[in-house]
């Protein structure tokens, strides 16, 4: 859809609510909202400007373009050759350690259920169909699975179904906190606890847990940002 194409087309209340939620609660960009909802970036931007006071404060003045002297020759730098597999990112390097932490500290969840929550985390609000489209890859056709997440306190109803709208679900604060902690452990934004408050550290009955603790110490030595 071209930017601004649906600028003067009235939006359903469901779409308006989702635009506000994605922008205000999940801090999504207008481009991301466009991909999720099928509305143009301009429509999402105008709707947010009208309904979210904070958006008006973010509007910046357009900077004047610098005049480029076309007569000046710019010498291009040759790219530095790479002879190894080193990457600037390492957020999956300790994924096994992070999953171990999640399973031990949330004993009511299996690794598959944690993967399900991680899939739903960036979606914001989701439908019953969206839940089972992914759940079939890990749990086949267990139709009580969504209710189990709700009863365990990881998912809640965000909006009830009525004559014109579909029932929507979202993660609870408990579910969001789990996913947020896992993301931050993977990226090195926060360090993992190595006291007995961490169930991996506290469980000394299994020898392999001591190896996990050793790796947690190694993981915690990473700097938050490699560019710093």
MINU-351839 format. One record per residue: chain; x, y, z of N, C-alpha, C in turn. Coordinates in steps of 0.02 Angstrom, whole numbers. Layout:
N
   cadena      n.u      n.v      n.w     ca.u     ca.v     ca.w      c.u      c.v      c.w
        A        X        Y        Z        X        Y        Z        X        Y        Z
...
//
This chain:
228
   cadena      n.u      n.v      n.w     ca.u     ca.v     ca.w      c.u      c.v      c.w
        A       42      -60        0        0        0        0       44       62        0
        A       31      110      -43       72      170      -47       57      215       11
        A      109      251       31      102      295       89       50      349       75
        A        1      356      121      -50      407      114     -109      385       72
        A     -108      323       46     -161      302        0     -229      300       35
        A     -229      278      100     -293      271      136     -303      328      185
        A     -273      386      171     -273      441      219     -344      464      235
        A     -389      465      187     -456      491      196     -509      436      200
        A     -486      373      208     -533      317      216     -544      307      291
        A     -608      308      314     -621      298      386     -596      231      409
        A     -563      229      466     -537      167      493     -586      137      543
        A     -590       70      545     -632       38      596     -604       52      666
        A     -648       51      715     -627       64      784     -574       13      806
        A     -580      -49      783     -531     -101      801     -461      -82      777
        A     -457      -57      715     -393      -37      688     -364       23      725
        A     -408       72      742     -385      131      778     -356      111      847
        A     -392       65      881     -369       44      947     -301        9      942
        A     -292      -32      890     -229      -68      881     -172      -20      865
        A     -186       32      824     -134       81      808     -109      114      872
        A     -156      136      914     -138      170      977      -99      122     1022
        A     -122       59     1027      -88       10     1071      -18       -4     1047
        A       -9      -17      981       57      -33      955      106       25      964
        A       80       87      956      124      145      960      139      164     1033
        A       87      164     1075       94      188     1143      123      136     1190
        A       98       74     1187      120       22     1233      181      -16     1209
        A      184      -30     1143      238      -71     1117      292      -32     1080
        A      282       36     1074      333       79     1045      353       58      974
        A      304       34      935      320       14      866      326       75      821
        A      366       69      769      372      123      720      311      123      675
        A      302      178      638      246      181      592      253      130      536
        A      315      116      517      327       65      465      305       -4      490
        A      320      -19      555      300      -83      583      224      -89      588
        A      192      -33      607      118      -33      611       89      -44      541
        A      120      -14      491       96      -23      422       99      -96      401
        A      153     -130      419      159     -201      400      108     -244      437
        A       94     -228      500       50     -270      540      -24     -260      521
        A      -44     -197      511     -115     -182      502     -136     -167      431
        A      -88     -155      386     -106     -141      317     -127      -69      304
        A     -121      -26      355     -135       45      345      -69       80      328
        A      -73      138      296      -12      172      277       21      204      337
        A       87      217      330      123      250      384       94      319      399
        A       74      355      347       47      422      356      -18      420      395
        A      -61      370      381     -123      364      417     -110      349      491
        A      -63      304      504      -46      287      574      -17      348      609
        A       26      386      574       57      445      605        5      498      622
        A      -40      513      575      -92      563      587     -138      543      643
        A     -156      478      645     -201      455      698     -168      460      766
        A     -103      445      770      -67      450      833      -58      523      855
        A      -46      567      807      -40      638      823     -104      666      853
        A     -161      640      829     -226      665      853     -245      636      921
        A     -219      577      938     -242      542      997     -190      532     1051
        A     -126      542     1035      -73      534     1085      -36      601     1091
        A      -47      637     1146      -15      703     1155       61      701     1150
        A       91      645     1174      164      641     1173      193      642     1103
        A      153      620     1054      179      616      985      194      686      957
        A      155      736      977      167      803      952      235      831      974
        A      256      809     1034      320      833     1060      379      802     1024
        A      367      745      990      421      710      955      434      738      885
        A      387      779      861      394      806      793      454      854      791
        A      501      839      750      562      879      745      560      924      682
        A      594      981      687      598     1025      629      641      994      575
        A      621     1002      513      658      973      457      722     1013      447
        A      778      977      449      842     1011      440      853     1028      366
        A      887     1085      356      903     1105      287      956     1060      258
        A      947     1041      196      995      998      163     1060     1036      150
        A     1115     1003      162     1180     1033      150     1194     1035       75
        A     1224     1090       54     1242     1097      -16     1305     1057      -30
        A     1300     1012      -77     1356      969      -93     1394      997     -153
        A     1459     1003     -145     1501     1026     -200     1519      966     -243
        A     1488      963     -302     1498      906     -346     1567      903     -378
        A     1604      959     -372     1671      960     -402     1723      927     -358
        A     1705      915     -296     1753      885     -250     1751      809     -258
        A     1807      780     -269     1810      707     -276     1820      675     -208
        A     1775      628     -194     1779      592     -131     1814      526     -142
        A     1867      516     -105     1905      454     -112     1871      399      -70
        A     1849      348     -104     1814      293      -70     1864      248      -34
        A     1844      230       27     1887      184       66     1871      113       46
        A     1923       75       36     1913        5       20     1891      -33       82
        A     1842      -78       74     1820     -116      132     1875     -162      159
        A     1876     -167      224     1926     -210      256     1907     -283      245
        A     1950     -324      217     1932     -394      204     1921     -432      268
        A     1871     -477      268     1857     -519      325     1881     -590      309
        A     1922     -616      353     1949     -682      342     1923     -734      392
        A     1876     -713      434     1850     -760      483     1775     -751      491
        A     1745     -788      536     1672     -786      546     1650     -741      602
        A     1691     -692      623     1673     -649      679     1614     -605      659
        A     1566     -598      704     1507     -556      693     1503     -502      747
        A     1469     -447      731     1461     -392      778     1407     -407      830
        A     1369     -460      820     1315     -476      867     1327     -546      895
        A     1305     -556      958     1315     -621      990     1256     -639     1034
        A     1197     -611     1019     1141     -620     1064     1114     -691     1067
        A     1135     -735     1021     1114     -805     1024     1168     -851     1053
        A     1224     -822     1070     1281     -861     1093     1266     -901     1156
        A     1227     -870     1201     1212     -902     1265     1138     -921     1271
        A     1106     -935     1215     1034     -949     1215     1018    -1011     1258
        A     1062    -1061     1258     1050    -1121     1298     1050    -1104     1373
        A     1095    -1061     1393     1099    -1041     1464     1037    -1003     1484
        A     1013     -960     1440      954     -919     1455      892     -964     1458
        A      886    -1012     1414      829    -1058     1417      832    -1101     1481
        A      892    -1121     1501      899    -1159     1563      874    -1118     1622
        A      893    -1054     1623      870    -1009     1676      794    -1005     1677
        A      763     -997     1618      691     -989     1613      654    -1052     1636
        A      677    -1110     1615      643    -1172     1633      649    -1185     1708
        A      707    -1171     1738      717    -1184     1809      680    -1134     1853
        A      675    -1072     1831      644    -1020     1872      569    -1013     1859
        A      544    -1044     1806      472    -1046     1792      453    -1119     1782
        A      450    -1158     1837      440    -1230     1833      373    -1250     1803
        A      325    -1204     1800      260    -1221     1770      262    -1216     1694
        A      319    -1198     1666      326    -1192     1593      378    -1242     1567
        A      363    -1270     1509      412    -1311     1474      449    -1267     1425
        A      502    -1293     1395      539    -1255     1346      494    -1237     1286
        A      451    -1283     1266      405    -1269     1210      358    -1212     1226
        A      332    -1212     1288      285    -1159     1307      321    -1091     1311
        A      384    -1092     1332      422    -1030     1334      433    -1004     1263
        A      447    -1050     1216      455    -1030     1146      390     -999     1119
        A      333    -1026     1142      269     -999     1122      260     -927     1146
        A      279     -914     1208      274     -846     1236      321     -798     1200
        A      381     -822     1183      429     -779     1146      403     -761     1077
        A      366     -807     1046      336     -793      981      281     -740      987
        A      242     -744     1040      186     -698     1049      207     -629     1075
        A      264     -626     1109      286     -565     1142      287     -504     1097
        A      317     -507     1037      319     -447      995      255     -432      958
        A      206     -477      961      144     -467      922       96     -418      956
        A      103     -408     1021       55     -365     1055      -10     -403     1066
        A      -63     -383     1031     -126     -419     1033     -129     -471      978
        A     -159     -528      993     -162     -582      943     -228     -619      949
        A     -247     -654      897     -310     -690      895     -300     -763      913
        A     -356     -797      923     -355     -869      937     -321     -906      879
        A     -336     -886      818     -307     -919      759     -232     -909      756
        A     -208     -848      771     -137     -834      769     -100     -876      822
        A     -131     -886      879     -100     -927      931      -90     -998      906
        A     -142    -1029      878     -138    -1099      859     -100    -1110      794
        A      -94    -1059      754      -53    -1067      693       19    -1084      712
        A       44    -1053      765      112    -1068      787      113    -1127      835
        A       63    -1133      878       63    -1185      928       64    -1255      897
        A       35    -1261      838       34    -1326      804      105    -1351      790
        A      154    -1306      786      222    -1327      771      256    -1357      833
        A      227    -1344      893      259    -1369      954      213    -1414      994
        A      148    -1408      987      102    -1447     1028       46    -1480      990
        A       49    -1479      924       -2    -1508      881      -71    -1477      896
        A     -123    -1518      905     -191    -1491      907     -222    -1494      977
        A     -186    -1471     1026     -212    -1469     1094     -251    -1404     1103
        A     -317    -1407     1095     -357    -1347     1093     -367    -1314     1162
        A     -346    -1348     1215     -352    -1318     1281     -288    -1280     1300
        A     -240    -1278     1255     -175    -1248     1271     -182    -1174     1288
        A     -222    -1137     1249     -229    -1065     1261     -259    -1053     1330
        A     -309    -1092     1348     -340    -1085     1415     -290    -1101     1470
        A     -245    -1148     1457     -195    -1165     1508     -148    -1106     1520
        A     -129    -1070     1467      -87    -1010     1475     -125     -956     1514
        A     -190     -950     1499     -231     -900     1534     -236     -917     1608
        A     -251     -980     1623     -258    -1002     1693     -192     -996     1732
        A     -136    -1005     1697      -71    -1000     1730      -49     -928     1739
        A      -86     -881     1708      -71     -810     1718      -21     -780     1671
        A      -10     -813     1612       38     -787     1564        4     -751     1506
        A      -60     -765     1494      -98     -734     1440     -165     -711     1469
        A     -190     -656     1445     -256     -631     1466     -295     -607     1406
        A     -359     -599     1415     -402     -573     1361     -393     -497     1359
        A     -375     -472     1301     -366     -399     1293     -431     -365     1272
        A     -471     -400     1231     -536     -372     1210     -583     -430     1196
        A     -644     -425     1225     -694     -477     1213     -724     -471     1143
        A     -748     -526     1119     -779     -528     1053     -849     -497     1056
        A     -867     -461     1004     -936     -436      998     -958     -445      926
        A    -1011     -410      908    -1041     -419      843     -995     -399      785
        A     -950     -352      799     -910     -323      745     -835     -337      753
        A     -813     -358      810     -741     -366      821     -724     -437      843
        A     -661     -455      833     -636     -521      852     -606     -518      922
        A     -612     -573      958     -583     -577     1025     -507     -576     1019
        A     -474     -535     1060     -402     -529     1058     -371     -545     1126
        A     -312     -573     1123     -274     -590     1183     -208     -552     1184
        A     -177     -550     1242     -110     -521     1248      -75     -553     1308
        A       -9     -546     1311       28     -573     1368       14     -531     1431
        A       13     -563     1488        7     -527     1551       75     -497     1569
        A       76     -457     1622      139     -428     1645      188     -484     1663
        A      163     -539     1690      205     -596     1709      238     -626     1647
        A      198     -634     1593      225     -661     1531      274     -614     1498
        A      257     -549     1498      301     -499     1467      367     -495     1505
        A      364     -499     1572      425     -494     1611      473     -552     1595
        A      446     -613     1588      488     -670     1571      523     -659     1504
        A      485     -639     1453      513     -629     1386      563     -572     1386
        A      547     -518     1422      592     -460     1425      658     -479     1458
        A      655     -518     1512      717     -539     1546      759     -583     1500
        A      727     -629     1464      764     -673     1419      799     -633     1364
        A      764     -583     1336      794     -541     1285      855     -504     1312
        A      848     -477     1372      902     -437     1401      962     -480     1422
        A      948     -541     1444     1004     -587     1459     1041     -605     1395
        A     1004     -616     1341     1036     -635     1277     1079     -579     1249
        A     1055     -517     1255     1092     -461     1227     1145     -434     1274
        A     1144     -455     1337     1193     -431     1385     1174     -366     1418
        A     1110     -345     1410     1088     -282     1441     1087     -287     1517
        A     1073     -346     1542     1075     -357     1615     1114     -421     1629
        A     1140     -426     1690     1179     -484     1709     1134     -533     1748
        A     1146     -597     1738     1105     -648     1771     1129     -657     1843
        A     1081     -665     1888     1095     -674     1959     1132     -740     1970
        A     1184     -738     2012     1222     -799     2026     1217     -817     2101
        A     1163     -791     2134     1150     -810     2202     1097     -865     2202
        A     1078     -888     2261     1028     -941     2267      958     -919     2247
        A      948     -855     2234      884     -832     2208      872     -860     2138
        A      927     -875     2103      924     -907     2038      918     -983     2049
        A      864    -1013     2025      852    -1084     2038      907    -1129     2009
        A      940    -1106     1956      995    -1145     1927     1052    -1150     1977
        A     1067    -1095     2010     1121    -1093     2060     1101    -1131     2123
        A     1038    -1123     2143     1014    -1153     2206     1012    -1229     2202
        A      999    -1256     2143      993    -1329     2137     1063    -1360     2128
        A     1092    -1381     2184     1159    -1410     2183     1158    -1486     2181
        A     1097    -1515     2176     1091    -1587     2175     1110    -1617     2108
        A     1108    -1576     2056     1126    -1600     1988     1194    -1569     1970
        A     1241    -1612     1954     1309    -1588     1942     1314    -1540     1883
        A     1275    -1553     1831     1281    -1511     1771     1261    -1439     1784
        A     1222    -1427     1837     1202    -1359     1854     1263    -1316     1871
        A     1314    -1347     1900     1375    -1310     1916     1410    -1286     1852
        A     1404    -1325     1799     1433    -1304     1734     1394    -1245     1706
        A     1328    -1247     1716     1287    -1190     1694     1306    -1127     1733
        A     1319    -1134     1797     1339    -1076     1838     1405    -1048     1812
        A     1452    -1092     1794     1515    -1068     1765     1503    -1028     1702
        A     1457    -1051     1660     1443    -1016     1597     1406     -950     1610
        A     1366     -949     1663     1332     -886     1681     1383     -833     1699
        A     1436     -853     1735     1489     -805     1753     1525     -780     1690
        A     1536     -825     1643     1568     -805     1580     1522     -757     1542
        A     1458     -774     1540     1409     -732     1505     1404     -662     1536
        A     1408     -659     1602     1403     -594     1636     1463     -549     1625
        A     1518     -576     1599     1577     -535     1587     1572     -493     1523
        A     1521     -509     1482     1513     -470     1420     1497     -398     1436
        A     1522     -352     1394     1503     -282     1400     1434     -274     1371
        A     1397     -224     1394     1329     -212     1371     1327     -198     1298
        A     1375     -159     1274     1377     -141     1203     1448     -144     1179
        A     1460     -183     1128     1528     -193     1103     1559     -129     1076
        A     1517      -81     1056     1543      -19     1026     1565       30     1080
        A     1547       18     1143     1565       64     1197     1640       60     1212
//
